[in-house]
Structures are given as structure tokens and as C-alpha cells.
Amino acid sequence: MAQAPSHICPEEWSARQELAACYRIFALHGWTEGIYNHITVKVPGQEGAFLINPFGLHYSEIKASNLVKIDIDGNKLDDSPHPVNRAGFVQHSLFHKHVKNAHAIIHTHTTATMAVCSLEGGLQPVNFYACNFTGRLAYHDFEGVTVRDEEGPRLLEHLGGKRILMLRNHGPVVIGPTLPVAYVQYWALQRACEIQLATMSMGKPITVPDDVVEVHQRDLGQASASEEPGRADFDAMVRQVDRLDASWRE
């Protein structure tokens, strides 16, 4: 386990390592888009500060030490030589600032999630994973690349009380109280979208009735393998990443 540098407190270093591990997990899954897209987390105990990927690095290159710490306005709070993508902090800072318990935020452009975001009707209750999200997704119409502050109020309005915002013609934003929760929610959403696309390519899907969806969502908690939601799933993937390359810990 790489030790925290003297200028970084243990709590921040732990958050950095967990976020770096998540980037490597996304790279392992193939959920990357060149040097684009973002996963962010709040810095524990530092109001208005969060960690984001350095713009220009692939997810497979990210380490705890090269993550960039910025404030809610996108100003760097450390001496990182790397720039930050404006499209990342404008959207992420908005949700970190205004959404309760928005500790971790994931936004990606995977083929499956973008395709479903671009489909009339969006995600539909036609498979096991999709039923997890029935009634729990919000949608926001495409307004172009998210670099304009004035879009913020509409993003928040459309998100409402939900924690996943499907940006139409764009991709999903998954918000979690912890990074493992955000990860496992994203994983299930990715699978739901992949399976929906595969099913629709074969013919007319079978739609799960509302009363069955209700029972499914009621009983989901019984399938958890950990007292901390998402932790067992996340840690299993960290072990996979470690077997390949543990440099993310540095």
C-alpha cells in the first residue's frame, strides 16, 4: 500500500486511491472514451473541493498522485501540471454543490448507455437490470456540450429527487453517496442498456408488468453481499486491477 505524501492528509489520500482504482476498473471494463469523460469524488473534510481526472491522460494512466484537486469553480487547489476539462467540472461541480449526498459522480459515453439515452422511451423494463431503475431515472434533453453554466438550473430541475440523470443523445450521470455505490449503480445501468439493445435487435421485447417491477425493487436489498452497498463488488474489481497493474496506488 503506497503511503500518503506528507502534504496530503490520510483521508484525502484514501479518497485519491479509491478514485484512481475506479478509473482503472473502468479502463478494465472498456468504459473509456479516449481521454474524455469523468468520475469525481468530494475531498473528505474539505468543503467545496473535489478530485477529477487530469485532462490528457487515459483512465489506465491515472494514479492517486496525479488526480487533480479543484474547487467548485474549477480552480486547481494543488500544483498539478495537468489541465482540467471544463465540460467535466461544470457539470460535476453543479451536482456536488447542489445535490444532497452527491459524494461521487460518474459520467461516461459508452456505446450502450449513449444508445439508450438516444432512444425514444429510454430505458425500458425489459430485463432484470432495467427493472432496478424503473421509476428511478430522470431525463434531460440535449443542449450541446455541457460547458455553459446557464444550463445548470435545468439539469437540477430535471434531476429532481432522483440520482441518475439520462442526458438524451448524450449519456448518463450517476450520483452516489459513496464511490462503490455509484460504481455498482453504473455497472447495473450499463448491463441494463447492453441487454436492452441486444433484445431489441432480435425483435419485440417482453415488458415486465408494473406489479412485478415493484416486487423486484422491494426484494433487491436481499441480494446484497455486503453491509456497505457496493463495497463487495468494488473490492472484487480492485483485486482484478491489482493483478494487472497496482500503480494506481501511487
C-alpha positions as CSV (number, residue, x, y, z in Angstrom):
1,M,0.0,0.0,0.0
2,A,1.6,3.3,-1.1
3,Q,1.9,5.7,1.7
4,A,0.3,9.2,1.6
5,P,2.7,12.0,0.7
6,S,3.5,14.3,3.6
7,H,1.5,17.2,2.1
8,I,-1.7,15.1,1.7
9,C,-3.8,14.1,4.7
10,P,-4.6,10.4,5.1
11,E,-8.3,10.9,4.4
12,E,-7.6,12.7,1.1
13,W,-5.1,10.0,0.1
14,S,-7.6,7.3,0.8
15,A,-10.2,9.1,-1.4
16,R,-7.5,9.5,-4.1
17,Q,-6.6,5.8,-4.1
18,E,-10.2,4.7,-4.3
19,L,-10.9,7.1,-7.2
20,A,-7.8,6.1,-9.0
21,A,-8.8,2.4,-8.6
22,C,-12.2,3.2,-10.1
23,Y,-10.7,4.8,-13.1
24,R,-8.6,1.6,-13.6
25,I,-11.7,-0.5,-13.2
26,F,-13.5,1.5,-15.9
27,A,-10.5,1.0,-18.2
28,L,-10.6,-2.7,-17.5
29,H,-14.3,-2.8,-18.4
30,G,-13.6,-0.8,-21.6
31,W,-15.8,2.0,-20.4
32,T,-13.4,4.7,-21.7
33,E,-13.7,7.4,-24.3
34,G,-10.1,8.3,-25.2
35,I,-9.1,11.0,-22.6
36,Y,-12.7,12.2,-22.1
37,N,-15.5,11.7,-19.5
38,H,-15.2,12.0,-15.8
39,I,-15.5,10.3,-12.4
40,T,-15.3,12.7,-9.5
41,V,-15.4,12.5,-5.7
42,K,-15.6,15.1,-2.9
43,V,-12.4,15.5,-0.8
44,P,-13.3,14.4,2.8
45,G,-13.3,17.3,5.2
46,Q,-12.6,19.9,2.6
47,E,-15.8,21.8,1.7
48,G,-16.1,22.6,-1.9
49,A,-13.1,20.6,-3.1
50,F,-13.3,17.5,-5.3
51,L,-11.0,15.2,-7.2
52,I,-11.1,14.8,-11.0
53,N,-9.1,13.1,-13.7
54,P,-6.2,15.1,-15.3
55,F,-7.2,16.0,-18.8
56,G,-5.0,14.3,-21.3
57,L,-4.4,11.0,-19.5
58,H,-6.2,7.8,-20.4
59,Y,-8.0,6.1,-17.5
60,S,-5.3,3.4,-17.5
61,E,-2.7,6.0,-16.6
62,I,-4.4,7.5,-13.6
63,K,-2.8,7.3,-10.2
64,A,-3.7,8.6,-6.8
65,S,-1.0,11.2,-7.1
66,N,-1.9,12.6,-10.5
67,L,-5.6,13.2,-9.8
68,V,-6.3,17.0,-9.8
69,K,-8.0,18.7,-6.8
70,I,-10.2,21.6,-7.8
71,D,-12.8,23.8,-6.2
72,I,-16.4,24.2,-7.1
73,D,-15.5,26.8,-9.7
74,G,-12.8,24.6,-11.4
75,N,-9.8,26.3,-9.9
76,K,-6.9,24.0,-9.1
77,L,-6.2,23.6,-5.4
78,D,-2.9,21.8,-5.9
79,D,0.2,22.1,-8.0
80,S,-0.8,19.6,-10.7
81,P,0.7,20.3,-14.1
82,H,-2.4,18.8,-15.8
83,P,-5.3,20.8,-17.1
84,V,-9.0,20.1,-16.3
85,N,-11.7,19.7,-18.9
86,R,-14.3,22.4,-18.5
87,A,-17.1,20.0,-19.6
88,G,-16.1,17.9,-16.5
89,F,-16.2,20.4,-13.7
90,V,-19.1,22.5,-14.9
91,Q,-21.5,19.5,-14.7
92,H,-19.9,17.7,-11.8
93,S,-19.4,20.8,-9.6
94,L,-23.1,21.6,-10.1
95,F,-24.3,18.3,-8.7
96,H,-21.6,18.1,-6.0
97,K,-22.7,21.6,-4.8
98,H,-26.5,21.3,-5.0
99,V,-27.4,17.6,-4.7
100,K,-27.5,16.1,-1.2
101,N,-25.1,13.2,-0.6
102,A,-23.5,13.7,-4.0
103,H,-20.1,12.3,-2.9
104,A,-19.3,10.5,-6.2
105,I,-20.4,11.3,-9.7
106,I,-19.8,9.2,-12.9
107,H,-20.4,10.4,-16.4
108,T,-19.4,8.3,-19.4
109,H,-20.1,7.8,-23.1
110,T,-20.3,4.1,-23.5
111,T,-22.0,2.8,-26.6
112,A,-24.8,1.0,-24.8
113,T,-25.7,3.9,-22.4
114,M,-25.5,6.5,-25.1
115,A,-27.6,4.4,-27.4
116,V,-30.4,4.1,-24.8
117,C,-30.1,7.8,-24.0
118,S,-30.7,8.4,-27.7
119,L,-33.7,6.0,-27.9
120,E,-37.3,7.2,-27.7
121,G,-38.6,5.9,-24.4
122,G,-35.1,5.5,-22.9
123,L,-34.5,2.5,-20.7
124,Q,-37.5,0.2,-20.6
125,P,-38.4,-2.6,-18.1
126,V,-37.5,-5.4,-20.4
127,N,-34.7,-7.2,-18.4
128,F,-33.7,-7.9,-14.9
129,Y,-31.3,-5.0,-14.5
130,A,-33.6,-2.5,-16.2
131,C,-36.2,-3.3,-13.6
132,N,-33.8,-2.0,-11.0
133,F,-34.2,1.5,-12.5
134,T,-37.9,1.7,-13.4
135,G,-39.2,5.0,-12.0
136,R,-35.8,5.9,-10.7
137,L,-34.3,7.7,-13.8
138,A,-34.6,11.3,-14.8
139,Y,-34.1,12.6,-18.3
140,H,-32.7,15.9,-19.7
141,D,-32.9,17.0,-23.4
142,F,-29.7,17.6,-25.2
143,E,-28.5,21.2,-25.3
144,G,-25.0,20.7,-26.6
145,V,-21.7,20.1,-24.8
146,T,-22.1,20.8,-21.1
147,V,-19.8,23.9,-20.7
148,R,-22.4,26.6,-20.1
149,D,-23.3,27.5,-16.5
150,E,-26.8,28.7,-17.6
151,E,-27.8,25.1,-18.3
152,G,-27.3,24.2,-14.6
153,P,-30.8,25.1,-13.3
154,R,-32.5,22.9,-15.9
155,L,-30.2,20.0,-15.2
156,L,-31.1,20.3,-11.5
157,E,-34.8,20.7,-12.2
158,H,-34.9,17.6,-14.4
159,L,-32.8,15.5,-11.9
160,G,-35.3,16.3,-9.2
161,G,-35.1,13.8,-6.3
162,K,-33.5,11.1,-8.4
163,R,-29.9,10.1,-8.6
164,I,-29.4,9.1,-12.2
165,L,-29.9,11.6,-15.0
166,M,-30.1,10.3,-18.5
167,L,-28.8,13.1,-20.8
168,R,-30.7,12.5,-24.0
169,N,-28.5,11.9,-27.1
170,H,-25.5,12.1,-24.7
171,G,-25.1,9.7,-21.8
172,P,-25.9,9.0,-18.1
173,V,-24.9,10.9,-15.0
174,V,-24.8,8.6,-11.9
175,I,-24.7,10.2,-8.5
176,G,-23.8,8.2,-5.3
177,P,-23.3,8.8,-1.6
178,T,-20.1,6.7,-1.9
179,L,-17.9,5.7,-4.9
180,P,-18.7,2.0,-4.6
181,V,-22.5,2.8,-4.7
182,A,-22.0,4.9,-7.7
183,Y,-19.9,2.2,-9.4
184,V,-22.4,-0.6,-8.8
185,Q,-25.3,1.5,-9.9
186,Y,-23.4,2.4,-13.1
187,W,-22.4,-1.3,-13.6
188,A,-26.1,-2.4,-13.4
189,L,-27.2,0.5,-15.7
190,Q,-24.6,-0.5,-18.3
191,R,-25.8,-4.1,-18.2
192,A,-29.4,-3.0,-18.5
193,C,-28.6,-0.9,-21.6
194,E,-26.5,-3.6,-23.2
195,I,-29.2,-6.2,-22.7
196,Q,-32.0,-3.9,-23.9
197,L,-30.0,-3.2,-27.1
198,A,-29.4,-6.9,-27.7
199,T,-33.0,-7.8,-27.1
200,M,-34.4,-5.1,-29.3
201,S,-32.1,-6.2,-32.1
202,M,-33.8,-9.6,-32.1
203,G,-37.5,-8.5,-32.0
204,K,-40.2,-7.1,-29.7
205,P,-39.1,-7.2,-26.1
206,I,-41.3,-8.7,-23.3
207,T,-42.2,-5.8,-20.9
208,V,-42.2,-6.7,-17.2
209,P,-45.5,-5.7,-15.6
210,D,-45.5,-2.8,-13.0
211,D,-46.5,-5.1,-10.1
212,V,-43.6,-7.4,-10.8
213,V,-41.2,-4.5,-11.0
214,E,-42.4,-3.3,-7.6
215,V,-41.7,-6.7,-6.1
216,H,-38.3,-6.9,-7.8
217,Q,-37.3,-3.5,-6.4
218,R,-38.6,-4.4,-3.0
219,D,-36.5,-7.5,-2.8
220,L,-33.3,-6.2,-4.3
221,G,-31.7,-5.5,-1.0
222,Q,-31.8,-9.2,-0.1
223,A,-29.3,-9.9,-2.9
224,S,-26.6,-7.6,-1.4
225,A,-23.4,-9.4,-0.4
226,S,-22.1,-6.6,1.8
227,E,-23.4,-4.4,4.7
228,E,-21.8,-1.5,2.8
229,P,-23.7,-1.2,-0.5
230,G,-21.4,-1.7,-3.5
231,R,-18.3,-2.5,-1.4
232,A,-18.0,-6.2,-2.2
233,D,-18.5,-5.5,-5.9
234,F,-16.0,-2.7,-6.0
235,D,-13.3,-4.5,-3.9
236,A,-13.6,-7.6,-6.2
237,M,-12.8,-5.4,-9.2
238,V,-9.9,-3.7,-7.3
239,R,-8.4,-7.1,-6.9
240,Q,-8.7,-7.7,-10.6
241,V,-7.0,-4.4,-11.4
242,D,-4.2,-5.1,-8.8
243,R,-3.4,-8.4,-10.6
244,L,-2.7,-6.4,-13.8
245,D,-1.1,-3.2,-12.5
246,A,-1.1,-1.8,-9.0
247,S,0.5,1.6,-10.0
248,W,-2.9,3.3,-9.4
249,R,-2.0,3.2,-5.7
250,E,1.0,5.5,-6.1
